[in-house]
């Protein structure tokens, strides 16, 4: 198999596993899903699942990163819109509220696994911290960091999420 075909096959299998994991996470949540369930849902052997993902955290982290990408893109559109500053802040609040409810399992994963103040973070944690902070940075034309953090904390709780911002 050529390198390009192999890479394509890897992308296909990872995507199939991520789709199955997403369905299971929506139905059972993080604690209710396990790799055995994932293998069965995706019609793979458990050994094959581990070829493409080392752990449940890795697959959920990949899905959470995708959700954060979507959230960041939506917030970037708000920042570039012709709305007034007050209207932009209200729209930011709406988008954040939507993420908190519609993608709760991923939001909970991000906030429970990520601590920017720790010295040794995993690659998954580093990626999620980076994405959240990039998202915040893109919103600085709308409001100062303190105001944006207060909006974030209003939805997600300061104690639960302040660790994302170091």
Residue frames as a rotation matrix with the C-alpha (Angstrom) as fourth column:
UNK 1
0.586 0.811 0.000 0.00
0.811 -0.586 0.000 0.00
0.000 0.000 -1.000 0.00
UNK 2
-0.156 -0.632 0.759 1.37
0.551 -0.694 -0.464 3.40
0.820 0.346 0.457 -0.92
UNK 3
-0.855 -0.259 -0.450 1.91
0.519 -0.434 -0.736 6.06
-0.005 -0.863 0.506 1.71
UNK 4
-0.806 0.589 0.060 -1.01
-0.563 -0.794 0.230 8.09
0.183 0.152 0.971 0.41
UNK 5
-0.047 0.807 -0.589 -3.38
-0.255 0.560 0.788 5.11
0.966 0.187 0.180 0.43
UNK 6
-0.341 -0.150 -0.928 -2.26
0.754 0.546 -0.365 4.13
0.561 -0.824 -0.073 3.90
UNK 7
-0.988 -0.028 -0.151 -2.83
0.111 -0.812 -0.572 7.66
-0.107 -0.582 0.806 5.21
UNK 8
-0.498 0.862 -0.090 -6.26
-0.688 -0.329 0.647 7.67
0.529 0.385 0.757 3.60
UNK 9
-0.003 0.464 -0.886 -7.11
0.225 0.863 0.452 4.35
0.974 -0.198 -0.107 5.25
UNK 10
-0.688 -0.299 -0.661 -5.96
0.700 -0.036 -0.713 5.63
0.189 -0.954 0.234 8.64
UNK 11
-0.920 0.388 0.056 -8.13
-0.392 -0.911 -0.126 8.76
0.002 -0.138 0.990 8.24
UNK 12
-0.220 0.879 -0.424 -11.11
-0.482 0.280 0.830 6.62
0.848 0.387 0.362 7.25
UNK 13
-0.066 0.166 -0.984 -10.79
0.578 0.810 0.098 4.27
0.813 -0.563 -0.149 10.24
UNK 14
-0.881 -0.252 -0.401 -10.14
0.473 -0.495 -0.729 7.08
-0.015 -0.832 0.555 12.72
UNK 15
-0.752 0.655 0.072 -13.20
-0.613 -0.735 0.289 8.94
0.242 0.173 0.955 11.39
UNK 16
-0.045 0.749 -0.661 -15.36
-0.136 0.651 0.747 5.79
0.990 0.124 0.073 11.65
UNK 17
-0.308 -0.150 -0.939 -14.25
0.821 0.456 -0.343 5.27
0.480 -0.877 -0.017 15.24
UNK 18
-0.989 -0.060 -0.136 -14.78
0.120 -0.864 -0.489 8.93
-0.088 -0.500 0.862 16.12
UNK 19
-0.476 0.879 -0.033 -18.30
-0.612 -0.304 0.730 8.84
0.632 0.368 0.683 14.67
UNK 20
0.092 0.473 -0.876 -19.12
0.330 0.816 0.475 5.74
0.940 -0.333 -0.081 16.71
UNK 21
-0.616 -0.394 -0.682 -17.59
0.766 -0.097 -0.635 7.31
0.185 -0.914 0.362 19.83
UNK 22
-0.925 0.314 0.216 -19.62
-0.317 -0.948 0.018 10.48
0.210 -0.052 0.976 19.31
UNK 23
-0.055 0.953 -0.297 -22.86
-0.364 0.258 0.895 8.46
0.930 0.157 0.333 19.18
UNK 24
0.065 0.028 -0.998 -21.93
0.697 0.714 0.065 6.57
0.714 -0.700 0.027 22.34
UNK 25
-0.851 -0.442 -0.282 -20.87
0.512 -0.580 -0.634 9.71
0.117 -0.684 0.720 24.20
UNK 26
-0.644 0.700 0.309 -24.16
-0.549 -0.704 0.450 11.42
0.532 0.120 0.838 23.39
UNK 27
0.264 0.828 -0.496 -26.10
-0.224 0.552 0.803 8.41
0.938 -0.100 0.331 24.65
UNK 28
0.593 -0.045 -0.804 -23.99
0.609 0.678 0.412 7.26
0.527 -0.734 0.429 27.60
UNK 29
0.919 -0.321 0.231 -21.66
-0.393 -0.808 0.440 10.13
0.046 -0.495 -0.868 28.48
UNK 30
0.103 -0.984 -0.143 -17.93
-0.811 0.000 -0.585 9.89
0.576 0.176 -0.798 29.12
UNK 31
-0.476 -0.326 0.817 -18.17
-0.828 0.479 -0.291 7.58
-0.296 -0.815 -0.498 32.13
UNK 32
0.367 0.748 0.553 -20.72
-0.453 0.663 -0.596 5.32
-0.813 -0.032 0.582 30.44
UNK 33
0.874 -0.102 -0.475 -18.67
-0.437 0.264 -0.860 4.70
0.213 0.959 0.186 27.32
UNK 34
0.300 -0.847 0.438 -15.76
-0.342 0.333 0.879 2.29
-0.890 -0.414 -0.189 27.13
UNK 35
-0.438 -0.604 -0.665 -13.49
-0.826 -0.021 0.563 0.89
-0.354 0.796 -0.490 24.43
UNK 36
-0.832 0.228 0.506 -15.41
0.281 0.959 0.028 -2.42
-0.479 0.166 -0.862 24.29
UNK 37
0.225 0.966 -0.130 -18.60
0.422 -0.217 -0.880 -0.54
-0.878 0.143 -0.456 23.50
UNK 38
0.199 -0.227 -0.953 -16.76
-0.664 -0.746 0.039 1.54
-0.720 0.626 -0.299 20.92
UNK 39
-0.836 -0.549 -0.017 -15.38
-0.407 0.599 0.690 -1.56
-0.369 0.584 -0.724 19.17
UNK 40
-0.526 0.715 0.461 -18.85
0.635 0.690 -0.347 -3.11
-0.566 0.110 -0.817 19.03
UNK 41
0.378 0.715 -0.588 -20.53
0.154 -0.675 -0.721 0.11
-0.913 0.182 -0.366 17.84
UNK 42
0.154 -0.428 -0.890 -17.98
-0.822 -0.555 0.125 0.60
-0.548 0.713 -0.437 15.06
UNK 43
0.972 0.223 0.074 -17.84
-0.166 0.875 -0.455 -3.09
-0.167 0.430 0.887 14.10
UNK 44
0.217 -0.964 -0.157 -14.12
-0.598 -0.004 -0.801 -3.32
0.771 0.268 -0.577 14.84
UNK 45
0.381 -0.213 -0.900 -12.19
0.677 0.727 0.114 -5.60
0.630 -0.652 0.421 17.13
UNK 46
0.960 -0.061 -0.274 -10.98
0.185 -0.599 0.779 -4.02
-0.212 -0.798 -0.564 20.34
UNK 47
0.087 -0.993 0.079 -7.38
0.668 0.117 0.735 -4.57
-0.739 -0.011 0.673 19.17
UNK 48
-0.167 -0.092 0.982 -8.12
0.931 -0.344 0.126 -2.62
0.326 0.935 0.143 15.99
UNK 49
0.850 0.490 0.193 -9.55
0.380 -0.825 0.419 0.27
0.364 -0.283 -0.887 18.00
UNK 50
0.722 -0.617 -0.314 -6.24
0.175 -0.276 0.945 0.49
-0.670 -0.737 -0.091 19.87
UNK 51
-0.091 -0.718 0.690 -4.34
0.971 0.089 0.221 0.63
-0.220 0.690 0.690 16.57
UNK 52
-0.057 0.187 0.981 -6.00
0.656 -0.734 0.178 3.98
0.753 0.653 -0.081 15.85
UNK 53
0.373 0.180 0.910 -6.47
-0.492 -0.793 0.359 5.41
0.787 -0.581 -0.207 19.37
UNK 54
-0.604 -0.735 -0.310 -4.36
-0.079 0.442 -0.894 4.66
0.793 -0.515 -0.325 22.44
UNK 55
-0.871 0.281 -0.402 -7.09
0.456 0.159 -0.876 5.47
-0.182 -0.946 -0.267 24.94
UNK 56
0.163 0.983 0.078 -10.60
0.986 -0.166 0.027 6.72
0.039 0.073 -0.997 25.52
UNK 57
0.312 -0.105 -0.944 -9.12
0.362 -0.906 0.220 10.07
-0.878 -0.410 -0.245 26.49
UNK 58
-0.753 -0.651 -0.095 -7.37
0.140 -0.300 0.944 10.33
-0.643 0.697 0.317 23.14
UNK 59
-0.627 0.563 0.538 -10.54
0.728 0.175 0.663 9.76
0.279 0.807 -0.520 21.15
UNK 60
0.460 0.804 -0.377 -12.66
0.883 -0.461 0.094 12.04
-0.098 -0.376 -0.921 23.32
UNK 61
-0.032 -0.579 -0.814 -9.90
0.301 -0.783 0.545 14.65
-0.953 -0.227 0.200 23.19
UNK 62
-0.903 -0.282 0.323 -9.93
0.366 -0.114 0.924 14.51
-0.224 0.953 0.206 19.39
UNK 63
-0.133 0.941 0.311 -13.70
0.895 -0.021 0.446 14.96
0.426 0.337 -0.840 19.36
UNK 64
0.480 0.258 -0.838 -13.48
0.707 -0.679 0.196 17.81
-0.519 -0.687 -0.509 21.90
UNK 65
-0.529 -0.742 -0.412 -10.83
0.263 -0.604 0.752 19.52
-0.807 0.289 0.515 19.74
UNK 66
-0.726 0.348 0.593 -13.18
0.634 0.004 0.773 19.30
0.267 0.937 -0.223 16.75
UNK 67
0.344 0.921 -0.182 -15.97
0.916 -0.287 0.279 20.88
0.204 -0.263 -0.943 18.78
UNK 68
0.219 -0.352 -0.910 -13.66
0.484 -0.770 0.415 23.65
-0.847 -0.532 0.002 19.97
UNK 69
-0.840 -0.489 0.234 -12.67
0.415 -0.302 0.858 24.30
-0.349 0.818 0.457 16.34
UNK 70
-0.272 0.833 0.482 -16.32
0.801 -0.082 0.593 24.73
0.534 0.547 -0.645 15.43
UNK 71
0.562 0.446 -0.697 -16.89
0.794 -0.527 0.303 26.99
-0.232 -0.723 -0.650 18.42
UNK 72
-0.265 -0.764 -0.589 -13.84
0.424 -0.640 0.640 29.07
-0.866 -0.080 0.493 17.50
UNK 73
-0.834 -0.015 0.552 -15.03
0.544 -0.190 0.817 29.48
0.092 0.982 0.167 13.91
UNK 74
0.170 0.975 0.141 -18.47
0.862 -0.217 0.458 30.56
0.477 0.044 -0.878 15.04
UNK 75
0.519 -0.039 -0.854 -17.02
0.633 -0.654 0.415 33.08
-0.574 -0.756 -0.315 17.49
UNK 76
-0.631 -0.773 -0.065 -14.65
0.479 -0.454 0.752 34.40
-0.611 0.443 0.656 14.80
UNK 77
-0.453 0.566 0.689 -17.68
0.739 -0.193 0.645 35.11
0.498 0.802 -0.331 12.61
UNK 78
0.620 0.661 -0.423 -19.25
0.782 -0.481 0.396 37.04
0.059 -0.576 -0.815 15.48
UNK 79
0.076 -0.689 -0.720 -16.06
0.550 -0.574 0.607 39.05
-0.832 -0.442 0.335 15.96
UNK 80
-0.859 -0.471 0.201 -15.96
0.393 -0.354 0.849 39.97
-0.329 0.808 0.489 12.25
UNK 81
-0.092 0.924 0.372 -19.66
0.992 0.054 0.112 40.79
0.084 0.380 -0.921 11.99
UNK 82
-0.540 -0.015 0.841 -21.15
0.261 -0.953 0.151 44.27
0.800 0.301 0.519 11.58
UNK 83
0.486 0.742 -0.463 -22.91
0.666 0.029 0.745 44.06
0.566 -0.670 -0.480 14.95
UNK 84
0.485 -0.295 0.823 -22.27
-0.551 -0.834 0.026 46.65
0.679 -0.466 -0.567 17.64
UNK 85
-0.622 -0.783 0.014 -19.93
-0.460 0.351 -0.816 45.72
0.633 -0.514 -0.578 20.50
UNK 86
-0.458 0.529 0.714 -22.91
-0.782 0.142 -0.607 45.10
-0.422 -0.837 0.349 22.81
UNK 87
0.624 0.718 -0.309 -24.62
-0.773 0.508 -0.379 42.94
-0.115 0.475 0.872 20.19
UNK 88
0.096 -0.690 -0.717 -21.40
-0.496 0.592 -0.636 41.00
0.863 0.417 -0.285 19.65
UNK 89
-0.792 -0.396 0.466 -21.08
-0.583 0.262 -0.769 40.31
0.182 -0.880 -0.438 23.37
UNK 90
0.031 0.890 0.454 -24.68
-0.817 0.285 -0.502 39.07
-0.576 -0.355 0.736 23.48
UNK 91
0.692 0.169 -0.702 -24.00
-0.639 0.595 -0.487 36.83
0.336 0.786 0.520 20.48
UNK 92
-0.424 -0.878 -0.221 -20.84
-0.527 0.438 -0.728 35.50
0.736 -0.192 -0.649 22.17
UNK 93
-0.590 0.284 0.756 -22.99
-0.725 0.226 -0.651 34.66
-0.355 -0.932 0.073 25.19
UNK 94
0.513 0.853 -0.096 -25.50
-0.792 0.428 -0.435 32.85
-0.330 0.300 0.895 22.99
UNK 95
0.387 -0.452 -0.804 -22.79
-0.546 0.590 -0.595 30.81
0.743 0.669 -0.019 21.26
UNK 96
-0.699 -0.680 0.223 -21.16
-0.553 0.316 -0.771 29.91
0.454 -0.662 -0.597 24.59
UNK 97
-0.222 0.713 0.665 -24.53
-0.810 0.245 -0.533 28.86
-0.543 -0.657 0.523 26.02
UNK 98
0.685 0.462 -0.563 -25.13
-0.720 0.549 -0.425 26.65
0.112 0.697 0.709 23.00
UNK 99
-0.107 -0.826 -0.554 -21.74
-0.475 0.532 -0.701 24.96
0.873 0.188 -0.449 23.43
UNK 100
-0.731 -0.198 0.653 -22.39
-0.681 0.154 -0.716 24.40
0.041 -0.968 -0.247 27.13
UNK 101
0.060 0.853 0.518 -25.66
-0.707 0.403 -0.582 22.61
-0.705 -0.331 0.627 26.46
UNK 102
0.812 0.361 -0.459 -25.33
-0.583 0.469 -0.663 20.95
-0.024 0.806 0.592 23.05
UNK 103
0.323 -0.784 -0.530 -21.74
-0.149 0.511 -0.846 19.77
0.935 0.352 0.048 23.49
UNK 104
0.699 0.060 0.713 -21.87
-0.689 -0.210 0.693 19.21
0.191 -0.976 -0.106 27.25
UNK 105
0.929 -0.351 0.117 -19.93
0.288 0.885 0.366 15.94
-0.232 -0.306 0.923 27.22
UNK 106
0.302 -0.858 0.416 -17.03
0.761 -0.047 -0.648 17.60
0.575 0.512 0.638 25.38
UNK 107
0.300 -0.130 0.945 -17.17
-0.370 -0.929 -0.010 20.73
0.879 -0.346 -0.327 27.49
UNK 108
0.892 0.078 0.446 -17.08
-0.449 0.269 0.852 18.59
-0.054 -0.960 0.275 30.64
UNK 109
0.731 -0.678 0.077 -14.15
0.681 0.722 -0.119 16.61
0.025 0.140 0.990 29.25
UNK 110
0.165 -0.682 0.713 -12.18
0.365 -0.629 -0.686 19.77
0.916 0.373 0.145 28.49
UNK 111
0.318 -0.003 0.948 -12.81
-0.634 -0.744 0.210 21.33
0.705 -0.668 -0.239 31.89
UNK 112
0.934 0.059 0.351 -12.16
-0.322 0.563 0.761 18.14
-0.152 -0.825 0.545 33.86
UNK 113
0.721 -0.664 0.198 -8.94
0.689 0.719 -0.095 17.16
-0.079 0.205 0.976 32.07
UNK 114
0.193 -0.648 0.737 -7.24
0.587 -0.525 -0.616 20.47
0.786 0.552 0.279 31.43
UNK 115
0.834 -0.056 -0.549 -5.22
0.445 -0.519 0.730 22.46
-0.326 -0.853 -0.408 33.93
UNK 116
0.719 -0.533 0.445 -2.96
0.208 -0.446 -0.871 25.08
0.663 0.719 -0.210 32.36
UNK 117
0.585 -0.507 0.633 -1.16
-0.781 -0.561 0.273 25.64
0.217 -0.654 -0.725 35.67
UNK 118
0.833 -0.309 0.460 0.22
0.053 0.871 0.489 22.08
-0.551 -0.383 0.741 35.79
UNK 119
0.038 -0.919 -0.393 3.84
-0.696 -0.306 0.649 21.69
-0.717 0.249 -0.651 34.78
UNK 120
-0.926 -0.368 0.077 3.41
-0.221 0.697 0.683 18.38
-0.305 0.616 -0.727 32.96
UNK 121
0.121 0.986 -0.118 0.37
-0.628 -0.016 -0.778 18.28
-0.769 0.169 0.617 30.72
UNK 122
-0.098 -0.079 0.992 -0.43
0.505 0.855 0.118 15.67
-0.857 0.513 -0.044 28.13
UNK 123
-0.954 -0.236 0.185 -0.47
0.261 -0.352 0.899 16.38
-0.147 0.906 0.398 24.40
UNK 124
-0.208 0.959 0.194 -4.27
0.837 0.072 0.542 16.27
0.506 0.275 -0.818 24.51
UNK 125
0.409 0.344 -0.845 -4.38
0.819 -0.547 0.173 18.79
-0.403 -0.763 -0.506 27.35
UNK 126
-0.534 -0.689 -0.489 -1.85
0.337 -0.705 0.625 21.06
-0.775 0.169 0.609 25.62
UNK 127
-0.840 0.255 0.480 -3.95
0.472 -0.095 0.877 21.04
0.269 0.962 -0.040 22.44
UNK 128
0.151 0.984 -0.090 -7.18
0.893 -0.097 0.439 21.86
0.423 -0.146 -0.894 24.28
UNK 129
0.190 -0.180 -0.965 -5.56
0.671 -0.694 0.261 24.63
-0.717 -0.697 -0.011 26.36
UNK 130
-0.812 -0.579 -0.073 -4.13
0.310 -0.534 0.786 26.13
-0.495 0.616 0.613 23.18
UNK 131
-0.584 0.651 0.486 -7.48
0.633 -0.011 0.774 26.05
0.509 0.759 -0.405 21.38
UNK 132
0.413 0.759 -0.503 -9.38
0.909 -0.316 0.271 27.66
0.047 -0.570 -0.820 24.25
UNK 133
0.039 -0.473 -0.880 -6.79
0.477 -0.765 0.433 30.42
-0.878 -0.437 0.195 24.63
UNK 134
-0.904 -0.288 0.315 -6.63
0.397 -0.300 0.867 31.03
-0.155 0.910 0.386 20.86
UNK 135
-0.132 0.951 0.279 -10.40
0.851 -0.036 0.524 31.37
0.508 0.307 -0.805 20.86
UNK 136
0.495 0.271 -0.825 -10.25
0.758 -0.600 0.258 33.91
-0.425 -0.753 -0.503 23.67
UNK 137
-0.450 -0.783 -0.430 -7.50
0.401 -0.607 0.686 35.84
-0.798 0.136 0.587 21.89
UNK 138
-0.773 0.196 0.603 -9.59
0.590 -0.127 0.797 36.14
0.233 0.972 -0.018 18.73
UNK 139
0.281 0.959 -0.029 -12.36
0.872 -0.243 0.426 37.78
0.401 -0.145 -0.904 20.75
UNK 140
-0.280 -0.485 -0.828 -10.16
0.837 -0.546 0.037 40.57
-0.470 -0.683 0.559 22.14
UNK 141
-0.917 0.000 0.398 -11.37
0.237 -0.803 0.546 43.05
0.320 0.596 0.737 19.48
UNK 142
0.022 0.999 0.027 -14.85
0.402 -0.033 0.915 42.70
0.915 -0.009 -0.403 21.03
UNK 143
0.888 0.257 0.382 -13.90
-0.256 -0.414 0.874 43.23
0.382 -0.873 -0.302 24.67
UNK 144
-0.039 -0.938 0.345 -10.94
-0.920 -0.101 -0.380 43.10
0.391 -0.332 -0.858 27.04
UNK 145
-0.563 -0.314 -0.765 -9.72
-0.149 0.948 -0.280 39.78
0.813 -0.044 -0.581 28.45
UNK 146
-0.978 0.179 0.103 -11.32
-0.094 0.059 -0.994 40.36
-0.184 -0.982 -0.041 31.86
UNK 147
-0.210 0.955 -0.208 -14.77
-0.879 -0.278 -0.388 40.99
-0.428 0.101 0.898 30.34
UNK 148
0.038 0.186 -0.982 -14.47
-0.767 0.635 0.091 37.94
0.640 0.750 0.167 28.11
UNK 149
-0.810 -0.370 -0.455 -13.36
-0.004 0.779 -0.627 35.73
0.587 -0.505 -0.633 30.97
UNK 150
-0.794 0.572 0.205 -16.29
-0.370 -0.187 -0.910 36.95
-0.482 -0.799 0.360 33.06
UNK 151
0.090 0.811 -0.579 -18.67
-0.996 0.076 -0.049 36.01
0.004 0.581 0.814 30.20
UNK 152
-0.257 -0.280 -0.925 -17.04
-0.386 0.907 -0.167 32.58
0.886 0.314 -0.342 30.01
UNK 153
-0.976 -0.192 -0.106 -17.24
0.024 0.387 -0.922 32.11
0.218 -0.902 -0.373 33.78
UNK 154
-0.459 0.878 0.132 -20.89
-0.824 -0.366 -0.432 33.19
-0.331 -0.307 0.892 33.82
UNK 155
0.385 0.614 -0.689 -21.69
-0.835 0.550 0.023 30.15
0.394 0.567 0.724 31.70
UNK 156
0.353 -0.347 -0.869 -19.15
-0.052 0.920 -0.389 27.64
0.934 0.182 0.307 32.82
UNK 157
0.982 0.056 -0.178 -18.25
0.174 0.078 0.982 28.62
0.069 -0.995 0.067 36.37
UNK 158
0.536 -0.822 0.192 -15.01
-0.731 -0.566 -0.381 30.21
0.422 0.063 -0.905 37.45
UNK 159
0.174 -0.487 0.856 -13.96
-0.766 0.480 0.428 27.44
-0.619 -0.730 -0.289 39.84
UNK 160
0.597 0.161 0.786 -14.55
0.179 0.928 -0.326 24.78
-0.782 0.335 0.526 37.20
UNK 161
0.764 -0.156 0.626 -12.89
0.644 0.133 -0.753 26.53
0.035 0.979 0.202 34.27
UNK 162
0.883 -0.453 -0.124 -10.40
-0.427 -0.884 0.193 29.15
-0.197 -0.117 -0.973 35.47
UNK 163
0.232 -0.834 0.500 -7.65
-0.047 0.504 0.862 26.51
-0.972 -0.224 0.077 35.25
UNK 164
0.580 0.022 0.814 -7.99
0.772 0.304 -0.558 26.62
-0.259 0.953 0.159 31.45
UNK 165
0.832 -0.140 0.536 -6.51
0.181 -0.846 -0.501 30.11
0.524 0.515 -0.679 31.42
UNK 166
-0.047 -0.965 -0.257 -3.51
0.604 0.177 -0.777 29.53
0.796 -0.192 0.575 33.71
